[in-house]
Amino acid sequence: MKHYLVYTPNGDIYIRRSDYLMDDLIDHMNEGECKIECWRYEKDMEDGKAPLFTLNGNAAINEWISKQEA
């Protein structure tokens, strides 16, 4: 299960597993631009390894979401 850091417009950073990522992501995106970083395992994040991918901005996040739903 993948793990994500969600950087919100108000400066908060949340950790979400893939099954909970969408719970409040759209609400944050409605408030302004967000950023998401993804790791395969939470331990990789804790160990300071580079993320699998980073999505900067709502346009990139929306494009990624649309590909996940397809």
N, CA, C and O atoms as a Tripos MOL2 file, in Angstrom:
@<TRIPOS>MOLECULE
protein
  280   279    70     0     0
PROTEIN
NO_CHARGES

@<TRIPOS>ATOM
      1 N           0.8310   -1.1670    0.0000 N.3       1 MET1
      2 CA          0.0000    0.0000    0.0000 C.3       1 MET1
      3 C           0.8850    1.2410    0.0000 C.2       1 MET1
      4 O           1.8030    1.3510    0.8120 O.2       1 MET1
      5 N           0.6170    2.1560   -0.8890 N.am      2 LYS2
      6 CA          1.4300    3.3640   -0.9980 C.3       2 LYS2
      7 C           1.0600    4.3720    0.0870 C.2       2 LYS2
      8 O          -0.0580    4.3810    0.6020 O.2       2 LYS2
      9 N           2.0270    5.2130    0.4130 N.am      3 HIS3
     10 CA          1.8580    6.2550    1.4120 C.3       3 HIS3
     11 C           2.1730    7.6020    0.7700 C.2       3 HIS3
     12 O           3.0730    7.7130   -0.0620 O.2       3 HIS3
     13 N           1.4170    8.6180    1.1680 N.am      4 TYR4
     14 CA          1.5140    9.9310    0.5460 C.3       4 TYR4
     15 C           1.6760   11.0070    1.6110 C.2       4 TYR4
     16 O           1.0810   10.9320    2.6860 O.2       4 TYR4
     17 N           2.4900   12.0070    1.2940 N.am      5 LEU5
     18 CA          2.4960   13.2480    2.0480 C.3       5 LEU5
     19 C           1.7060   14.2450    1.2180 C.2       5 LEU5
     20 O           1.9940   14.4540    0.0390 O.2       5 LEU5
     21 N           0.7100   14.8580    1.8390 N.am      6 VAL6
     22 CA         -0.1210   15.8510    1.1700 C.3       6 VAL6
     23 C           0.2050   17.2050    1.7830 C.2       6 VAL6
     24 O          -0.0010   17.4220    2.9770 O.2       6 VAL6
     25 N           0.7150   18.1130    0.9570 N.am      7 TYR7
     26 CA          1.0330   19.4720    1.3810 C.3       7 TYR7
     27 C          -0.1510   20.3570    1.0000 C.2       7 TYR7
     28 O          -0.4630   20.5090   -0.1800 O.2       7 TYR7
     29 N          -0.8090   20.9400    2.0060 N.am      8 THR8
     30 CA         -2.0270   21.7050    1.7750 C.3       8 THR8
     31 C          -1.7200   23.2010    1.6270 C.2       8 THR8
     32 O          -0.6380   23.6530    2.0010 O.2       8 THR8
     33 N          -2.6690   23.9620    1.0850 N.am      9 PRO9
     34 CA         -2.4510   25.3940    0.8940 C.3       9 PRO9
     35 C          -2.1990   26.1670    2.1960 C.2       9 PRO9
     36 O          -1.5190   27.1930    2.1780 O.2       9 PRO9
     37 N          -2.7360   25.6870    3.3170 N.am     10 ASN10
     38 CA         -2.5390   26.4180    4.5780 C.3      10 ASN10
     39 C          -1.2300   26.0430    5.2730 C.2      10 ASN10
     40 O          -0.9620   26.5180    6.3770 O.2      10 ASN10
     41 N          -0.4170   25.2010    4.6460 N.am     11 GLY11
     42 CA          0.8860   24.8420    5.1890 C.3      11 GLY11
     43 C           0.9190   23.5470    5.9790 C.2      11 GLY11
     44 O           1.9920   23.1010    6.3860 O.2      11 GLY11
     45 N          -0.2380   22.9360    6.2020 N.am     12 ASP12
     46 CA         -0.2690   21.6530    6.9040 C.3      12 ASP12
     47 C           0.2290   20.5400    5.9860 C.2      12 ASP12
     48 O           0.1020   20.6280    4.7640 O.2      12 ASP12
     49 N           0.7920   19.5020    6.5800 N.am     13 ILE13
     50 CA          1.2510   18.3260    5.8450 C.3      13 ILE13
     51 C           0.6090   17.1070    6.4890 C.2      13 ILE13
     52 O           0.7150   16.8990    7.6980 O.2      13 ILE13
     53 N          -0.0540   16.3100    5.6750 N.am     14 TYR14
     54 CA         -0.7360   15.1140    6.1510 C.3      14 TYR14
     55 C          -0.1130   13.8790    5.5220 C.2      14 TYR14
     56 O           0.3190   13.9120    4.3700 O.2      14 TYR14
     57 N          -0.0680   12.7880    6.2820 N.am     15 ILE15
     58 CA          0.3290   11.5050    5.7190 C.3      15 ILE15
     59 C          -0.9560   10.7070    5.5030 C.2      15 ILE15
     60 O          -1.8070   10.6260    6.3900 O.2      15 ILE15
     61 N          -1.0850   10.1210    4.3180 N.am     16 ARG16
     62 CA         -2.2680    9.3320    3.9830 C.3      16 ARG16
     63 C          -1.8360    8.0520    3.2840 C.2      16 ARG16
     64 O          -0.9230    8.0660    2.4580 O.2      16 ARG16
     65 N          -2.4970    6.9390    3.6180 N.am     17 ARG17
     66 CA         -2.3340    5.7090    2.8410 C.3      17 ARG17
     67 C          -3.2090    5.8360    1.6080 C.2      17 ARG17
     68 O          -4.1150    6.6680    1.5580 O.2      17 ARG17
     69 N          -2.9310    5.0070    0.6170 N.am     18 SER18
     70 CA         -3.6600    5.1060   -0.6450 C.3      18 SER18
     71 C          -5.1600    4.9500   -0.4680 C.2      18 SER18
     72 O          -5.9300    5.5650   -1.2050 O.2      18 SER18
     73 N          -5.5970    4.1320    0.5020 N.am     19 ASP19
     74 CA         -7.0330    3.9330    0.6790 C.3      19 ASP19
     75 C          -7.7350    5.1180    1.3490 C.2      19 ASP19
     76 O          -8.9650    5.1740    1.3640 O.2      19 ASP19
     77 N          -6.9730    6.0620    1.9010 N.am     20 TYR20
     78 CA         -7.5650    7.2490    2.5320 C.3      20 TYR20
     79 C          -7.1700    8.5590    1.8560 C.2      20 TYR20
     80 O          -7.5530    9.6340    2.3180 O.2      20 TYR20
     81 N          -6.4230    8.4780    0.7860 N.am     21 LEU21
     82 CA         -5.9050    9.6890    0.1480 C.3      21 LEU21
     83 C          -7.0100   10.6480   -0.2830 C.2      21 LEU21
     84 O          -6.9070   11.8530   -0.0540 O.2      21 LEU21
     85 N          -8.0540   10.1280   -0.8990 N.am     22 MET22
     86 CA         -9.0780   10.9880   -1.4710 C.3      22 MET22
     87 C         -10.0560   11.5460   -0.4360 C.2      22 MET22
     88 O         -10.8660   12.4080   -0.7780 O.2      22 MET22
     89 N         -10.0090   11.0880    0.8060 N.am     23 ASP23
     90 CA        -10.9900   11.4990    1.8130 C.3      23 ASP23
     91 C         -11.1590   13.0090    1.9150 C.2      23 ASP23
     92 O         -12.2860   13.5040    1.9280 O.2      23 ASP23
     93 N         -10.0680   13.7370    1.9860 N.am     24 ASP24
     94 CA        -10.1870   15.1950    2.1070 C.3      24 ASP24
     95 C          -9.3240   15.9540    1.0940 C.2      24 ASP24
     96 O          -9.2070   17.1770    1.1660 O.2      24 ASP24
     97 N          -8.7260   15.2270    0.1580 N.am     25 LEU25
     98 CA         -7.8490   15.8640   -0.8190 C.3      25 LEU25
     99 C          -8.5790   16.9190   -1.6540 C.2      25 LEU25
    100 O          -8.0550   18.0140   -1.8580 O.2      25 LEU25
    101 N          -9.7700   16.6020   -2.1340 N.am     26 ILE26
    102 CA        -10.5090   17.5420   -2.9770 C.3      26 ILE26
    103 C         -10.8350   18.8120   -2.1900 C.2      26 ILE26
    104 O         -10.7750   19.9130   -2.7370 O.2      26 ILE26
    105 N         -11.1780   18.6650   -0.9130 N.am     27 ASP27
    106 CA        -11.4480   19.8440   -0.0770 C.3      27 ASP27
    107 C         -10.2200   20.7430   -0.0070 C.2      27 ASP27
    108 O         -10.3350   21.9620   -0.1310 O.2      27 ASP27
    109 N          -9.0450   20.1480    0.1900 N.am     28 HIS28
    110 CA         -7.8090   20.9410    0.2380 C.3      28 HIS28
    111 C          -7.5400   21.6020   -1.1060 C.2      28 HIS28
    112 O          -7.1130   22.7550   -1.1610 O.2      28 HIS28
    113 N          -7.7880   20.8800   -2.1810 N.am     29 MET29
    114 CA         -7.5380   21.4430   -3.5110 C.3      29 MET29
    115 C          -8.4880   22.6040   -3.7930 C.2      29 MET29
    116 O          -8.1280   23.5190   -4.5340 O.2      29 MET29
    117 N          -9.6760   22.5880   -3.2280 N.am     30 ASN30
    118 CA        -10.6060   23.7040   -3.3880 C.3      30 ASN30
    119 C         -10.1290   24.9560   -2.6660 C.2      30 ASN30
    120 O         -10.5480   26.0630   -3.0040 O.2      30 ASN30
    121 N          -9.2570   24.7920   -1.6760 N.am     31 GLU31
    122 CA         -8.7170   25.9150   -0.9170 C.3      31 GLU31
    123 C          -7.5100   26.5450   -1.6040 C.2      31 GLU31
    124 O          -7.1750   27.6940   -1.3140 O.2      31 GLU31
    125 N          -6.8480   25.8220   -2.5080 N.am     32 GLY32
    126 CA         -5.6660   26.3390   -3.2010 C.3      32 GLY32
    127 C          -4.8050   25.2060   -3.7180 C.2      32 GLY32
    128 O          -5.2140   24.0450   -3.7230 O.2      32 GLY32
    129 N          -3.6100   25.5570   -4.1520 N.am     33 GLU33
    130 CA         -2.6960   24.5890   -4.7570 C.3      33 GLU33
    131 C          -2.1230   23.6320   -3.7140 C.2      33 GLU33
    132 O          -1.7560   24.0450   -2.6140 O.2      33 GLU33
    133 N          -2.0510   22.3600   -4.0680 N.am     34 CYS34
    134 CA         -1.5190   21.3090   -3.1980 C.3      34 CYS34
    135 C          -0.3220   20.6370   -3.8670 C.2      34 CYS34
    136 O          -0.0410   20.8430   -5.0470 O.2      34 CYS34
    137 N           0.3560   19.8420   -3.0870 N.am     35 LYS35
    138 CA          1.4830   19.0360   -3.5690 C.3      35 LYS35
    139 C           1.3610   17.6650   -2.9220 C.2      35 LYS35
    140 O           0.9670   17.5590   -1.7600 O.2      35 LYS35
    141 N           1.6960   16.6120   -3.6660 N.am     36 ILE36
    142 CA          1.6660   15.2450   -3.1480 C.3      36 ILE36
    143 C           2.9970   14.5690   -3.4490 C.2      36 ILE36
    144 O           3.5300   14.6790   -4.5530 O.2      36 ILE36
    145 N           3.5250   13.8700   -2.4500 N.am     37 GLU37
    146 CA          4.6960   13.0160   -2.6270 C.3      37 GLU37
    147 C           4.2740   11.5880   -2.2850 C.2      37 GLU37
    148 O           3.5310   11.3770   -1.3260 O.2      37 GLU37
    149 N           4.7390   10.6070   -3.0590 N.am     38 CYS38
    150 CA          4.3130    9.2230   -2.8870 C.3      38 CYS38
    151 C           5.5090    8.3100   -2.6510 C.2      38 CYS38
    152 O           6.5390    8.4160   -3.3160 O.2      38 CYS38
    153 N           5.3420    7.4000   -1.6740 N.am     39 TRP39
    154 CA          6.3100    6.3470   -1.3900 C.3      39 TRP39
    155 C           5.5980    5.0010   -1.4190 C.2      39 TRP39
    156 O           4.4190    4.9170   -1.0740 O.2      39 TRP39
    157 N           6.2930    3.9610   -1.8220 N.am     40 ARG40
    158 CA          5.7150    2.6100   -1.8370 C.3      40 ARG40
    159 C           5.4630    2.1250   -0.4070 C.2      40 ARG40
    160 O           4.4160    1.5450   -0.1220 O.2      40 ARG40
    161 N           6.4170    2.3610    0.4820 N.am     41 TYR41
    162 CA          6.3090    1.8990    1.8650 C.3      41 TYR41
    163 C           6.5450    3.0610    2.8180 C.2      41 TYR41
    164 O           7.3570    3.9420    2.5370 O.2      41 TYR41
    165 N           5.8420    3.0650    3.9350 N.am     42 GLU42
    166 CA          6.0220    4.1290    4.9220 C.3      42 GLU42
    167 C           7.4610    4.1490    5.4340 C.2      42 GLU42
    168 O           8.0020    5.2200    5.7100 O.2      42 GLU42
    169 N           8.0820    2.9850    5.5620 N.am     43 LYS43
    170 CA          9.4630    2.9100    6.0400 C.3      43 LYS43
    171 C          10.4110    3.6700    5.1090 C.2      43 LYS43
    172 O          11.3670    4.2900    5.5750 O.2      43 LYS43
    173 N          10.1530    3.6280    3.8010 N.am     44 ASP44
    174 CA         10.9860    4.3750    2.8560 C.3      44 ASP44
    175 C          10.9270    5.8720    3.1500 C.2      44 ASP44
    176 O          11.9380    6.5710    3.0810 O.2      44 ASP44
    177 N           9.7350    6.3500    3.4760 N.am     45 MET45
    178 CA          9.5660    7.7590    3.8130 C.3      45 MET45
    179 C          10.3270    8.0810    5.0920 C.2      45 MET45
    180 O          11.0350    9.0860    5.1620 O.2      45 MET45
    181 N          10.1810    7.2380    6.0920 N.am     46 GLU46
    182 CA         10.8480    7.4480    7.3740 C.3      46 GLU46
    183 C          12.3600    7.3850    7.2400 C.2      46 GLU46
    184 O          13.0760    8.0850    7.9550 O.2      46 GLU46
    185 N          12.8550    6.5450    6.3220 N.am     47 ASP47
    186 CA         14.2950    6.4030    6.1140 C.3      47 ASP47
    187 C          14.8940    7.4990    5.2470 C.2      47 ASP47
    188 O          16.1000    7.5040    5.0000 O.2      47 ASP47
    189 N          14.0670    8.4250    4.7830 N.am     48 GLY48
    190 CA         14.5620    9.5480    3.9940 C.3      48 GLY48
    191 C          14.8420    9.2190    2.5440 C.2      48 GLY48
    192 O          15.5570    9.9560    1.8670 O.2      48 GLY48
    193 N          14.2840    8.1130    2.0570 N.am     49 LYS49
    194 CA         14.4700    7.7690    0.6410 C.3      49 LYS49
    195 C          13.6600    8.7170   -0.2270 C.2      49 LYS49
    196 O          12.6880    9.3180    0.2320 O.2      49 LYS49
    197 N          14.0590    8.8440   -1.4660 N.am     50 ALA50
    198 CA         13.3520    9.7180   -2.4060 C.3      50 ALA50
    199 C          11.9630    9.1580   -2.7030 C.2      50 ALA50
    200 O          11.7880    7.9410   -2.7540 O.2      50 ALA50
    201 N          10.9760   10.0270   -2.8990 N.am     51 PRO51
    202 CA          9.6390    9.5340   -3.2370 C.3      51 PRO51
    203 C           9.6150    8.8920   -4.6180 C.2      51 PRO51
    204 O          10.4620    9.1710   -5.4670 O.2      51 PRO51
    205 N           8.6220    8.0210   -4.8250 N.am     52 LEU52
    206 CA          8.4200    7.4150   -6.1450 C.3      52 LEU52
    207 C           8.0810    8.4880   -7.1670 C.2      52 LEU52
    208 O           8.5770    8.4780   -8.2940 O.2      52 LEU52
    209 N           7.2170    9.4210   -6.7450 N.am     53 PHE53
    210 CA          6.8710   10.5470   -7.6070 C.3      53 PHE53
    211 C           6.3490   11.6880   -6.7590 C.2      53 PHE53
    212 O           5.9370   11.5050   -5.6140 O.2      53 PHE53
    213 N           6.3760   12.8810   -7.3570 N.am     54 THR54
    214 CA          5.8630   14.0920   -6.7320 C.3      54 THR54
    215 C           4.9330   14.7610   -7.7180 C.2      54 THR54
    216 O           5.2450   14.8610   -8.9040 O.2      54 THR54
    217 N           3.7920   15.2210   -7.2320 N.am     55 LEU55
    218 CA          2.8380   15.9600   -8.0480 C.3      55 LEU55
    219 C           2.7510   17.3700   -7.4910 C.2      55 LEU55
    220 O           2.3370   17.5680   -6.3490 O.2      55 LEU55
    221 N           3.1420   18.3510   -8.3000 N.am     56 ASN56
    222 CA          3.1160   19.7470   -7.8780 C.3      56 ASN56
    223 C           1.9430   20.4590   -8.5270 C.2      56 ASN56
    224 O           1.8920   20.5960   -9.7490 O.2      56 ASN56
    225 N           1.0080   20.9100   -7.7180 N.am     57 GLY57
    226 CA         -0.1120   21.6980   -8.2170 C.3      57 GLY57
    227 C          -1.3380   20.8680   -8.5280 C.2      57 GLY57
    228 O          -1.2560   19.6680   -8.7910 O.2      57 GLY57
    229 N          -2.4710   21.5350   -8.4900 N.am     58 ASN58
    230 CA         -3.7530   20.8600   -8.6730 C.3      58 ASN58
    231 C          -3.9430   20.3040  -10.0740 C.2      58 ASN58
    232 O          -4.5940   19.2710  -10.2310 O.2      58 ASN58
    233 N          -3.4030   20.9480  -11.0900 N.am     59 ALA59
    234 CA         -3.5490   20.4290  -12.4540 C.3      59 ALA59
    235 C          -2.8760   19.0560  -12.5680 C.2      59 ALA59
    236 O          -3.4500   18.1300  -13.1410 O.2      59 ALA59
    237 N          -1.6780   18.9280  -12.0310 N.am     60 ALA60
    238 CA         -0.9660   17.6420  -12.0740 C.3      60 ALA60
    239 C          -1.6960   16.5930  -11.2490 C.2      60 ALA60
    240 O          -1.7750   15.4340  -11.6560 O.2      60 ALA60
    241 N          -2.2320   16.9820  -10.0980 N.am     61 ILE61
    242 CA         -2.9640   16.0390   -9.2460 C.3      61 ILE61
    243 C          -4.2360   15.5740   -9.9510 C.2      61 ILE61
    244 O          -4.5410   14.3820   -9.9540 O.2      61 ILE61
    245 N          -4.9810   16.5110  -10.5490 N.am     62 ASN62
    246 CA         -6.2080   16.1390  -11.2720 C.3      62 ASN62
    247 C          -5.9210   15.2050  -12.4400 C.2      62 ASN62
    248 O          -6.6790   14.2660  -12.6810 O.2      62 ASN62
    249 N          -4.8400   15.4520  -13.1650 N.am     63 GLU63
    250 CA         -4.4670   14.5820  -14.2760 C.3      63 GLU63
    251 C          -4.1470   13.1760  -13.7670 C.2      63 GLU63
    252 O          -4.5720   12.1890  -14.3660 O.2      63 GLU63
    253 N          -3.4060   13.0830  -12.6730 N.am     64 TRP64
    254 CA         -3.0630   11.7940  -12.0720 C.3      64 TRP64
    255 C          -4.3200   11.0690  -11.6050 C.2      64 TRP64
    256 O          -4.4560    9.8650  -11.8240 O.2      64 TRP64
    257 N          -5.2480   11.7940  -10.9580 N.am     65 ILE65
    258 CA         -6.4980   11.1860  -10.4870 C.3      65 ILE65
    259 C          -7.2910   10.6280  -11.6610 C.2      65 ILE65
    260 O          -7.8280    9.5230  -11.5760 O.2      65 ILE65
    261 N          -7.3690   11.3760  -12.7470 N.am     66 SER66
    262 CA         -8.1460   10.9060  -13.9000 C.3      66 SER66
    263 C          -7.5320    9.6490  -14.4910 C.2      66 SER66
    264 O          -8.2660    8.7970  -14.9900 O.2      66 SER66
    265 N          -6.2210    9.5020  -14.4550 N.am     67 LYS67
    266 CA         -5.5800    8.2810  -14.9580 C.3      67 LYS67
    267 C          -5.8310    7.0980  -14.0340 C.2      67 LYS67
    268 O          -5.9070    5.9590  -14.4950 O.2      67 LYS67
    269 N          -5.9610    7.3590  -12.7150 N.am     68 GLN68
    270 CA         -6.2310    6.2900  -11.7500 C.3      68 GLN68
    271 C          -7.6470    5.7460  -11.9200 C.2      68 GLN68
    272 O          -7.8910    4.5580  -11.7090 O.2      68 GLN68
    273 N          -8.5700    6.6130  -12.2990 N.am     69 GLU69
    274 CA         -9.9710    6.2210  -12.4420 C.3      69 GLU69
    275 C         -10.2400    5.5220  -13.7550 C.2      69 GLU69
    276 O         -11.2620    4.8500  -13.8970 O.2      69 GLU69
    277 N          -9.3420    5.6660  -14.7220 N.am     70 ALA70
    278 CA         -9.5510    5.0830  -16.0450 C.3      70 ALA70
    279 C          -9.3000    3.5840  -16.0610 C.2      70 ALA70
    280 O          -9.4350    2.9470  -17.1060 O.2      70 ALA70
@<TRIPOS>BOND
     1     1     2 1
     2     2     3 1
     3     3     4 2
     4     3     5 am
     5     5     6 1
     6     6     7 1
     7     7     8 2
     8     7     9 am
     9     9    10 1
    10    10    11 1
    11    11    12 2
    12    11    13 am
    13    13    14 1
    14    14    15 1
    15    15    16 2
    16    15    17 am
    17    17    18 1
    18    18    19 1
    19    19    20 2
    20    19    21 am
    21    21    22 1
    22    22    23 1
    23    23    24 2
    24    23    25 am
    25    25    26 1
    26    26    27 1
    27    27    28 2
    28    27    29 am
    29    29    30 1
    30    30    31 1
    31    31    32 2
    32    31    33 am
    33    33    34 1
    34    34    35 1
    35    35    36 2
    36    35    37 am
    37    37    38 1
    38    38    39 1
    39    39    40 2
    40    39    41 am
    41    41    42 1
    42    42    43 1
    43    43    44 2
    44    43    45 am
    45    45    46 1
    46    46    47 1
    47    47    48 2
    48    47    49 am
    49    49    50 1
    50    50    51 1
    51    51    52 2
    52    51    53 am
    53    53    54 1
    54    54    55 1
    55    55    56 2
    56    55    57 am
    57    57    58 1
    58    58    59 1
    59    59    60 2
    60    59    61 am
    61    61    62 1
    62    62    63 1
    63    63    64 2
    64    63    65 am
    65    65    66 1
    66    66    67 1
    67    67    68 2
    68    67    69 am
    69    69    70 1
    70    70    71 1
    71    71    72 2
    72    71    73 am
    73    73    74 1
    74    74    75 1
    75    75    76 2
    76    75    77 am
    77    77    78 1
    78    78    79 1
    79    79    80 2
    80    79    81 am
    81    81    82 1
    82    82    83 1
    83    83    84 2
    84    83    85 am
    85    85    86 1
    86    86    87 1
    87    87    88 2
    88    87    89 am
    89    89    90 1
    90    90    91 1
    91    91    92 2
    92    91    93 am
    93    93    94 1
    94    94    95 1
    95    95    96 2
    96    95    97 am
    97    97    98 1
    98    98    99 1
    99    99   100 2
   100    99   101 am
   101   101   102 1
   102   102   103 1
   103   103   104 2
   104   103   105 am
   105   105   106 1
   106   106   107 1
   107   107   108 2
   108   107   109 am
   109   109   110 1
   110   110   111 1
   111   111   112 2
   112   111   113 am
   113   113   114 1
   114   114   115 1
   115   115   116 2
   116   115   117 am
   117   117   118 1
   118   118   119 1
   119   119   120 2
   120   119   121 am
   121   121   122 1
   122   122   123 1
   123   123   124 2
   124   123   125 am
   125   125   126 1
   126   126   127 1
   127   127   128 2
   128   127   129 am
   129   129   130 1
   130   130   131 1
   131   131   132 2
   132   131   133 am
   133   133   134 1
   134   134   135 1
   135   135   136 2
   136   135   137 am
   137   137   138 1
   138   138   139 1
   139   139   140 2
   140   139   141 am
   141   141   142 1
   142   142   143 1
   143   143   144 2
   144   143   145 am
   145   145   146 1
   146   146   147 1
   147   147   148 2
   148   147   149 am
   149   149   150 1
   150   150   151 1
   151   151   152 2
   152   151   153 am
   153   153   154 1
   154   154   155 1
   155   155   156 2
   156   155   157 am
   157   157   158 1
   158   158   159 1
   159   159   160 2
   160   159   161 am
   161   161   162 1
   162   162   163 1
   163   163   164 2
   164   163   165 am
   165   165   166 1
   166   166   167 1
   167   167   168 2
   168   167   169 am
   169   169   170 1
   170   170   171 1
   171   171   172 2
   172   171   173 am
   173   173   174 1
   174   174   175 1
   175   175   176 2
   176   175   177 am
   177   177   178 1
   178   178   179 1
   179   179   180 2
   180   179   181 am
   181   181   182 1
   182   182   183 1
   183   183   184 2
   184   183   185 am
   185   185   186 1
   186   186   187 1
   187   187   188 2
   188   187   189 am
   189   189   190 1
   190   190   191 1
   191   191   192 2
   192   191   193 am
   193   193   194 1
   194   194   195 1
   195   195   196 2
   196   195   197 am
   197   197   198 1
   198   198   199 1
   199   199   200 2
   200   199   201 am
   201   201   202 1
   202   202   203 1
   203   203   204 2
   204   203   205 am
   205   205   206 1
   206   206   207 1
   207   207   208 2
   208   207   209 am
   209   209   210 1
   210   210   211 1
   211   211   212 2
   212   211   213 am
   213   213   214 1
   214   214   215 1
   215   215   216 2
   216   215   217 am
   217   217   218 1
   218   218   219 1
   219   219   220 2
   220   219   221 am
   221   221   222 1
   222   222   223 1
   223   223   224 2
   224   223   225 am
   225   225   226 1
   226   226   227 1
   227   227   228 2
   228   227   229 am
   229   229   230 1
   230   230   231 1
   231   231   232 2
   232   231   233 am
   233   233   234 1
   234   234   235 1
   235   235   236 2
   236   235   237 am
   237   237   238 1
   238   238   239 1
   239   239   240 2
   240   239   241 am
   241   241   242 1
   242   242   243 1
   243   243   244 2
   244   243   245 am
   245   245   246 1
   246   246   247 1
   247   247   248 2
   248   247   249 am
   249   249   250 1
   250   250   251 1
   251   251   252 2
   252   251   253 am
   253   253   254 1
   254   254   255 1
   255   255   256 2
   256   255   257 am
   257   257   258 1
   258   258   259 1
   259   259   260 2
   260   259   261 am
   261   261   262 1
   262   262   263 1
   263   263   264 2
   264   263   265 am
   265   265   266 1
   266   266   267 1
   267   267   268 2
   268   267   269 am
   269   269   270 1
   270   270   271 1
   271   271   272 2
   272   271   273 am
   273   273   274 1
   274   274   275 1
   275   275   276 2
   276   275   277 am
   277   277   278 1
   278   278   279 1
   279   279   280 2
@<TRIPOS>SUBSTRUCTURE
     1 MET1         2 RESIDUE 1 A MET
     2 LYS2         6 RESIDUE 1 A LYS
     3 HIS3        10 RESIDUE 1 A HIS
     4 TYR4        14 RESIDUE 1 A TYR
     5 LEU5        18 RESIDUE 1 A LEU
     6 VAL6        22 RESIDUE 1 A VAL
     7 TYR7        26 RESIDUE 1 A TYR
     8 THR8        30 RESIDUE 1 A THR
     9 PRO9        34 RESIDUE 1 A PRO
    10 ASN10       38 RESIDUE 1 A ASN
    11 GLY11       42 RESIDUE 1 A GLY
    12 ASP12       46 RESIDUE 1 A ASP
    13 ILE13       50 RESIDUE 1 A ILE
    14 TYR14       54 RESIDUE 1 A TYR
    15 ILE15       58 RESIDUE 1 A ILE
    16 ARG16       62 RESIDUE 1 A ARG
    17 ARG17       66 RESIDUE 1 A ARG
    18 SER18       70 RESIDUE 1 A SER
    19 ASP19       74 RESIDUE 1 A ASP
    20 TYR20       78 RESIDUE 1 A TYR
    21 LEU21       82 RESIDUE 1 A LEU
    22 MET22       86 RESIDUE 1 A MET
    23 ASP23       90 RESIDUE 1 A ASP
    24 ASP24       94 RESIDUE 1 A ASP
    25 LEU25       98 RESIDUE 1 A LEU
    26 ILE26      102 RESIDUE 1 A ILE
    27 ASP27      106 RESIDUE 1 A ASP
    28 HIS28      110 RESIDUE 1 A HIS
    29 MET29      114 RESIDUE 1 A MET
    30 ASN30      118 RESIDUE 1 A ASN
    31 GLU31      122 RESIDUE 1 A GLU
    32 GLY32      126 RESIDUE 1 A GLY
    33 GLU33      130 RESIDUE 1 A GLU
    34 CYS34      134 RESIDUE 1 A CYS
    35 LYS35      138 RESIDUE 1 A LYS
    36 ILE36      142 RESIDUE 1 A ILE
    37 GLU37      146 RESIDUE 1 A GLU
    38 CYS38      150 RESIDUE 1 A CYS
    39 TRP39      154 RESIDUE 1 A TRP
    40 ARG40      158 RESIDUE 1 A ARG
    41 TYR41      162 RESIDUE 1 A TYR
    42 GLU42      166 RESIDUE 1 A GLU
    43 LYS43      170 RESIDUE 1 A LYS
    44 ASP44      174 RESIDUE 1 A ASP
    45 MET45      178 RESIDUE 1 A MET
    46 GLU46      182 RESIDUE 1 A GLU
    47 ASP47      186 RESIDUE 1 A ASP
    48 GLY48      190 RESIDUE 1 A GLY
    49 LYS49      194 RESIDUE 1 A LYS
    50 ALA50      198 RESIDUE 1 A ALA
    51 PRO51      202 RESIDUE 1 A PRO
    52 LEU52      206 RESIDUE 1 A LEU
    53 PHE53      210 RESIDUE 1 A PHE
    54 THR54      214 RESIDUE 1 A THR
    55 LEU55      218 RESIDUE 1 A LEU
    56 ASN56      222 RESIDUE 1 A ASN
    57 GLY57      226 RESIDUE 1 A GLY
    58 ASN58      230 RESIDUE 1 A ASN
    59 ALA59      234 RESIDUE 1 A ALA
    60 ALA60      238 RESIDUE 1 A ALA
    61 ILE61      242 RESIDUE 1 A ILE
    62 ASN62      246 RESIDUE 1 A ASN
    63 GLU63      250 RESIDUE 1 A GLU
    64 TRP64      254 RESIDUE 1 A TRP
    65 ILE65      258 RESIDUE 1 A ILE
    66 SER66      262 RESIDUE 1 A SER
    67 LYS67      266 RESIDUE 1 A LYS
    68 GLN68      270 RESIDUE 1 A GLN
    69 GLU69      274 RESIDUE 1 A GLU
    70 ALA70      278 RESIDUE 1 A ALA
